[in-house]
Amino acid sequence: MNLANSLCAVAVAVIVLLTAVSSAEDDTHGCLSTYDGPLVVKSGTFDETGFIRPGSLVARTRYDLREATFLKTNLNAVVFLTKDVPNIPVCVAGGTIIGTQSRDMSWSDSHAGNCAMGFYGQNSTIDGVRGDNIANDFISVSASGTKDFVIKNNWASYVRDDCVENDSHHSGVIEDNLVDGCYVFLSHQDECTNCDTGTRVQVRRNLIHMHDMPYPYKPSWETVQPEKGYGPLFKQANGANDPDIDFVENVVWFEPNSYRPSYAPNVKRFTECKDNVLIWTGSGDWPDTSWENLPSGALKAVYRGQEGKDVWNAIKQNWIDCHPDVAHVSGDPESHPSQCDENAYGGGGTITHTLPDATALLPEQRRGQAMRAVDGGHVEIYGLDGRRLGRANNLRTAAARLPGGLYMARIGQSEIIRTFSGGHR
């Protein structure tokens, strides 16, 4: 099968990240069915007088917030299941939390308030919440007793501190969330004497976007307030009792950090680390060599520049298509459930589609050899689902003949693989 003969098939098959191969049944808000306690339903728009702070709880209470919108300042938590009712498992399903404070507020001012949601309940689930412009943390499970938490199917954007604060080092699952902008993804910061030990946090199939935010944290020894920047992906304590981490099938997009250009994974112990996608949109090569020391198979693909942005946008749209029941805020892309591909990144299912981009972390000399192959030596062309589409004399010829979208090319007989965009004539 040559490239020309494959064009008809390619023309009707958009890249796999955007095309429905199999549409999964969305499990968002599933804890409303799996928990069997009292049902509390809230609908409408609420300011702080309508926030949720129960004085008592029945085990396995279900909060159905799918039709509720909460307008949050930087001061008080929307859902705060207090220490007066510890160790009670609850389900919080749905809801929209919108921060009303200025998006230009400094980290210091935003951190002076409280998180969006704080939990004290063991075996609690936070499922399918939409949060935007969140001062302080999005979800805090740091309180004593918040063991074995589940955080899934949530969509958070512009979180000014931790997307998940787990400073007491509890075990839990953080799975299938879209985090489109946060200062820190996951915090295990505290050096607490009563922290859990021997714990494990499973971080799986999340989309994580790290980008600059205004007036970040300024250590006491700094004399000048930086204008923008962000914190680490993982904020870990210095001691030995940080939880072990599973880091599997996540997509992480790092934009350049204007304040602290450090992008290290900063995890002491990975229980499992594989098939993650890394995106870098700063200038030049990927700047942090520590990722090369991760376990074999840790990175499934690495993308840079405009290709990286295109890949992120495709994967993000797939997540939105596969999670149609999560609420939207103004400016969010529409969801198209029929286009959901559960087996692509963002789909929430077992990943079966993608090929590694082996050029992105290659030494400069070897990468130069790969780039020179653009103009000579045959290339094998694949879709991002791994399906062979044909052969071309060089990438320029392939890019001119293929419709728009992202593709993979194997250079000659080598193992060098790179992405390229079709539709260029």
NUVOVEX-411248 format. One line per 8 residues: number of its first residue (from 1); for each residue y, z, x of C-alpha. Coordinates in pm, 1 decimal. Last residue first. Example, Ala and Ser with C-alpha at 12.3 -4.5 7.8 and 13.67 -1.06 7.14 Angstrom:
2
2) -106.0,714.0,1367.0  -450.0,780.0,1230.0
This chain:
425
425) 2237.3,16.2,188.8  2180.3,388.9,144.9  1980.2,473.8,-169.6  1730.4,706.0,-7.5  1805.3,1031.0,173.5  1617.1,1152.9,477.7  1388.9,1441.9,567.4  1213.1,1474.9,899.2
417) 858.4,1495.5,1029.4  745.5,1489.8,1391.3  367.2,1514.4,1414.5  354.2,1193.2,1613.4  178.5,866.6,1534.5  503.6,689.3,1444.3  766.8,922.1,1294.1  649.9,1084.8,972.2
409) 920.0,1046.4,707.9  1004.1,1270.7,413.3  1210.0,1177.4,110.6  1519.1,1296.7,-75.0  1681.9,1105.7,-358.2  1847.9,772.8,-430.9  1623.5,471.4,-476.0  1430.2,340.4,-174.6
401) 1500.2,6.1,-11.8  1803.5,90.5,202.7  1668.7,428.4,314.0  1339.3,267.2,416.0  1510.4,2.3,627.1  1728.2,262.8,795.1  1425.7,480.8,851.8  1239.7,224.3,1060.0
393) 973.7,-47.3,1032.4  866.4,85.5,694.0  542.8,229.7,557.6  423.9,340.3,213.6  475.4,599.2,-58.7  240.4,872.7,61.6  242.9,1167.4,-180.0  343.0,1495.5,-14.8
385) 534.3,1626.1,-318.1  859.0,1567.5,-127.9  778.8,1196.6,-141.6  629.3,1039.7,166.6  718.9,751.9,400.5  521.5,664.3,715.0  749.6,539.4,991.2  708.4,241.9,1220.3
377) 867.4,234.9,1565.3  1235.3,161.0,1622.6  1580.3,248.5,1498.0  1511.0,585.9,1337.5  1276.9,664.7,1626.6  1585.7,762.8,1822.9  1619.1,1063.3,1592.2  1274.8,1190.5,1680.9
369) 1336.3,1156.1,2052.9  1662.9,1343.5,2009.5  1473.1,1623.4,1833.3  1245.4,1647.1,2137.1  1539.8,1683.9,2373.8  1727.7,1928.0,2149.4  1439.0,2169.6,2109.9  1283.1,2143.7,1763.5
361) 1395.6,2381.2,1491.1  1513.6,2118.2,1241.4  1270.3,1847.6,1343.1  957.1,1986.8,1178.3  1078.6,1943.5,824.3  767.5,2074.8,653.2  625.1,1893.4,351.0  669.4,1997.9,-11.0
353) 471.1,2045.2,-332.9  182.6,2285.2,-408.6  369.8,2609.5,-468.1  188.5,2842.9,-706.9  412.2,2911.0,-1004.1  767.7,3039.7,-1044.3  923.7,2696.8,-1072.3  1201.6,2747.6,-817.5
345) 1003.0,2579.6,-541.9  767.7,2327.7,-696.1  447.8,2415.5,-883.4  618.6,2520.4,-1207.2  794.3,2185.1,-1239.3  1049.4,2218.1,-1518.7  1191.7,1887.3,-1645.3  1102.9,1951.3,-2010.8
337) 1287.9,2283.5,-1987.4  1627.2,2119.2,-1922.8  1868.7,2406.5,-1854.7  2240.1,2337.2,-1832.1  2432.3,2415.9,-1515.4  2637.8,2737.5,-1518.7  3016.4,2699.6,-1547.0  3070.4,2975.9,-1802.3
329) 2781.1,3220.6,-1808.1  2420.3,3143.1,-1890.4  2148.1,3362.1,-2039.7  1788.9,3348.4,-1914.7  1568.1,3187.6,-2179.0  1559.8,2846.4,-2011.0  1385.4,2977.8,-1699.2  1192.7,2671.8,-1571.5
321) 1493.4,2438.2,-1599.4  1715.5,2693.6,-1426.3  1462.0,2733.7,-1144.9  1432.6,2354.9,-1114.4  1810.4,2329.3,-1098.2  1814.3,2577.8,-810.8  1547.0,2378.3,-627.9  1742.0,2054.9,-663.9
313) 2072.2,2216.4,-568.1  1914.2,2383.6,-266.2  1754.0,2056.0,-149.2  2082.5,1869.8,-182.3  2267.1,2142.7,5.8  2008.2,2129.5,285.6  2029.3,1751.7,304.0  2405.3,1788.7,334.7
305) 2372.2,2005.2,644.0  2038.8,2139.2,754.2  1688.1,2182.4,617.7  1397.9,2393.2,743.2  1053.5,2373.2,587.3  739.2,2578.8,538.6  859.4,2863.0,755.1  639.0,3170.0,803.5
297) 337.2,2955.9,895.2  277.5,3138.2,1222.0  431.0,3484.3,1209.9  803.9,3510.2,1282.3  922.8,3462.8,1639.3  1103.2,3133.5,1564.5  1319.0,3323.0,1317.1  1460.5,3520.3,1611.5
289) 1616.7,3199.5,1747.2  1929.4,3238.4,1535.4  2186.4,2955.2,1554.5  2019.6,2670.9,1359.0  2163.0,2368.9,1534.4  2514.3,2236.7,1498.2  2769.1,2319.5,1232.5  2680.6,2552.0,948.1
281) 2476.8,2440.6,650.4  2146.6,2611.8,729.4  1859.4,2610.0,480.0  1529.7,2794.6,533.2  1221.9,2742.2,316.7  945.8,3005.7,317.5  576.4,2917.5,328.4  453.8,3238.3,487.8
273) 513.9,3603.7,568.0  258.4,3867.8,474.9  253.4,4235.4,564.2  575.7,4181.4,758.4  679.9,4480.3,963.8  1014.7,4561.6,1125.8  1234.0,4329.5,922.7  1575.0,4214.3,1050.6
265) 1544.5,3850.7,930.4  1811.7,3757.1,1188.5  2116.8,3566.6,1064.4  2391.4,3707.2,1283.2  2733.2,3539.6,1280.4  2914.8,3858.7,1183.9  3254.5,3784.8,1032.2  3269.1,3418.6,933.6
257) 2904.5,3400.9,830.2  2814.6,3031.3,816.0  2620.2,2945.5,498.8  2264.3,3067.6,495.2  2037.7,2930.4,223.6  1711.0,3115.9,178.7  1420.3,2976.3,-24.9  1130.6,3215.0,-78.3
249) 763.7,3117.6,-75.4  640.4,3448.6,67.8  810.8,3744.2,232.0  581.6,4046.2,194.7  759.2,4343.5,346.8  637.2,4677.3,481.0  865.2,4955.5,368.8  1099.1,5119.7,620.4
241) 947.4,5436.9,763.7  1002.0,5380.2,1134.2  1367.5,5475.1,1154.1  1670.9,5251.2,1203.1  1716.1,5178.8,834.9  1711.1,4819.1,715.9  1965.7,4592.3,551.5  1772.2,4272.4,483.8
233) 1964.2,3944.8,444.3  2241.6,4094.4,654.0  2605.6,4136.4,550.0  2877.6,3892.7,447.9  3203.4,3746.0,575.2  3569.3,3711.0,490.2  3915.3,3831.4,588.6  3808.2,4075.5,858.0
225) 4004.6,4403.7,855.2  4138.3,4468.7,1205.0  4084.8,4786.7,1405.2  3705.9,4793.2,1401.7  3553.8,5123.4,1513.1  3534.3,5254.4,1156.9  3316.7,4965.4,1048.2  3483.3,4711.9,815.3
217) 3282.5,4600.2,512.9  3385.6,4255.3,393.1  3734.6,4137.2,295.9  3648.8,3836.5,81.8  3294.9,3700.4,46.9  3119.4,3450.2,271.7  2780.8,3309.5,174.1  2413.8,3404.7,142.7
209) 2209.9,3215.5,-117.2  1865.1,3348.0,-206.7  1608.6,3167.9,-424.1  1312.2,3399.0,-483.3  946.8,3301.8,-480.0  812.1,3632.5,-347.1  949.9,3953.4,-202.8  669.4,4210.0,-225.1
201) 787.4,4554.5,-118.4  533.6,4782.5,47.9  524.7,5157.4,99.7  370.0,5378.8,365.3  645.4,5634.9,329.7  866.9,5726.2,35.3  1201.1,5872.5,134.9  1243.1,6249.9,130.7
193) 1395.2,6288.2,477.1  1632.3,5999.3,413.3  1745.3,5753.9,681.8  1896.4,5531.8,413.6  1928.4,5156.3,457.8  1642.6,4994.3,274.3  1874.6,4730.2,128.2  1775.0,4389.4,-6.6
185) 1989.3,4074.4,-44.6  2313.5,4186.6,116.2  2656.7,4039.8,30.6  2519.4,3825.6,-249.7  2555.1,3468.1,-365.9  2324.9,3264.1,-587.9  2035.9,3505.2,-629.4  1782.9,3326.6,-848.4
177) 1484.4,3556.4,-904.3  1113.7,3466.4,-900.1  981.8,3794.5,-764.3  1102.3,4127.2,-633.8  798.1,4358.4,-655.0  792.0,4727.8,-575.3  713.9,5011.4,-339.6  991.9,5265.3,-293.3
169) 1201.8,5294.7,24.0  1455.9,5551.4,-98.5  1732.7,5301.5,-17.1  1605.8,5039.1,-255.8  1931.2,4859.3,-340.6  1864.5,4511.8,-477.9  2141.6,4251.2,-488.9  2325.1,4474.0,-247.5
161) 2705.9,4448.6,-220.6  2960.6,4213.0,-378.2  2718.2,4022.2,-600.4  2861.2,3675.0,-658.2  2575.7,3538.6,-866.8  2266.5,3696.5,-1019.0  1989.0,3533.1,-1219.5  1691.2,3753.4,-1303.0
153) 1334.1,3627.7,-1356.9  1178.4,3929.9,-1188.3  1243.0,4283.8,-1067.7  931.5,4503.5,-1091.3  944.6,4868.6,-983.8  650.3,5054.4,-833.4  836.8,5377.6,-773.0  1172.4,5480.3,-913.9
145) 1091.0,5853.2,-880.7  1373.6,5946.3,-644.3  1667.1,5716.0,-701.3  1704.8,5398.2,-497.8  1610.1,5145.8,-764.0  1960.3,5000.1,-778.5  2014.1,4656.5,-933.7  2328.5,4441.4,-898.5
137) 2498.7,4655.3,-636.2  2876.1,4708.6,-586.0  3103.1,4493.4,-799.8  2910.7,4220.8,-979.6  3087.2,3889.3,-1027.9  2801.4,3745.4,-1236.5  2482.8,3893.6,-1381.4  2214.9,3732.2,-1596.2
129) 1916.0,3955.7,-1677.9  1566.6,3806.0,-1712.3  1337.3,4100.7,-1649.6  1403.2,4445.3,-1507.5  1068.3,4626.4,-1516.6  1000.8,4999.4,-1475.1  682.1,5135.7,-1317.8  849.8,5470.4,-1233.2
121) 1181.5,5522.4,-1408.9  1497.0,5636.2,-1228.7  1693.0,5315.4,-1267.0  2047.9,5194.0,-1203.7  2195.6,4869.7,-1337.1  2537.5,4717.0,-1263.6  2600.4,4942.9,-964.7  2882.2,5195.9,-944.3
113) 3239.9,5214.2,-821.8  3400.6,5252.8,-478.8  3197.3,4958.1,-348.0  3431.3,4711.2,-517.2  3730.7,4862.6,-341.1  3566.8,4864.1,2.2  3419.7,4513.9,-38.1  3767.6,4382.9,-109.6
105) 3862.9,4241.4,-449.0  3919.2,3864.7,-444.5  3683.9,3804.0,-736.9  3919.4,4020.4,-939.2  3749.6,4275.6,-1164.4  3598.6,4181.7,-1500.5  3238.0,4168.3,-1387.4  3007.2,3995.2,-1630.9
97) 2668.9,4137.4,-1726.4  2454.4,3923.9,-1957.2  2144.3,4061.2,-2125.8  1776.1,3999.6,-2092.7  1485.9,4240.6,-2093.6  1502.3,4599.3,-1970.3  1153.9,4752.9,-1985.3  1110.5,5124.0,-1923.4
89) 881.2,5357.8,-1730.0  982.5,5725.9,-1746.5  972.4,5895.1,-1405.6  1308.6,6066.5,-1446.0  1503.2,6137.6,-1768.1  1789.6,6361.6,-1651.5  1804.3,6151.7,-1334.4  1978.6,5887.5,-1538.1
81) 1876.7,5556.3,-1683.5  2204.5,5378.2,-1615.4  2238.7,5034.0,-1769.4  2595.8,4901.6,-1762.9  2692.3,5102.9,-1455.2  3047.9,5230.9,-1422.5  3345.3,5163.6,-1196.2  3383.9,4803.6,-1073.7
73) 3464.1,4691.4,-1425.9  3185.6,4561.0,-1645.9  3196.7,4346.1,-1958.4  2850.6,4360.0,-2116.1  2703.6,4074.7,-2318.5  2414.3,4133.0,-2558.2  2189.8,3882.5,-2733.8  1898.8,3914.5,-2492.3
65) 1944.3,4290.1,-2455.6  1601.6,4398.6,-2580.2  1551.6,4741.8,-2428.6  1185.8,4842.6,-2447.1  1083.5,5207.9,-2410.9  766.6,5248.9,-2206.1  782.7,5629.1,-2204.3  1021.2,5781.7,-2456.8
57) 1370.6,5848.7,-2329.6  1633.8,6118.7,-2336.6  2007.2,6139.1,-2267.0  2038.2,5763.5,-2284.1  2306.2,5589.8,-2080.1  2337.2,5229.8,-2200.8  2689.6,5086.8,-2206.2  2861.9,5031.6,-2538.9
49) 3176.4,5236.9,-2474.0  3205.4,5060.0,-2139.0  3286.9,4727.8,-2298.6  3041.4,4554.6,-2524.4  2986.2,4207.4,-2665.4  2726.2,4154.7,-2936.0  2359.7,4239.1,-2968.0  2156.6,4546.1,-2878.7
41) 1790.5,4604.0,-2963.7  1598.2,4921.5,-2878.3  1220.9,4893.8,-2921.4  1008.0,5207.8,-2893.5  715.6,5193.5,-2649.7  444.5,4929.4,-2606.5  533.6,4746.7,-2287.3  353.2,4415.3,-2234.9
33) 532.4,4225.9,-2509.8  894.7,4312.7,-2433.1  784.7,4303.0,-2069.2  759.5,3924.4,-2104.0  1136.6,3881.8,-2097.0  1090.1,3563.6,-1890.5  727.9,3445.9,-1887.4  819.3,3078.0,-1927.7
25) 515.5,2871.2,-2023.5  477.1,2630.9,-1738.5  569.7,2262.4,-1749.3  343.9,2053.6,-1530.4  462.9,1771.3,-1310.4  815.2,1778.8,-1447.0  1051.2,1599.8,-1211.5  1343.6,1751.6,-1023.4
17) 1169.1,1905.4,-724.4  926.3,1617.8,-730.3  1182.8,1359.0,-633.2  1240.8,1112.1,-916.3  935.6,912.4,-1023.6  1025.1,596.4,-1214.9  1178.9,418.9,-916.7  907.7,548.6,-685.5
9) 633.5,369.8,-874.1  819.2,39.5,-869.7  913.2,90.8,-504.4  552.4,131.2,-390.4  489.0,-238.7,-342.4  787.0,-264.9,-105.7  671.0,32.0,99.5  327.4,-106.7,165.6
1) 0.0,0.0,0.0
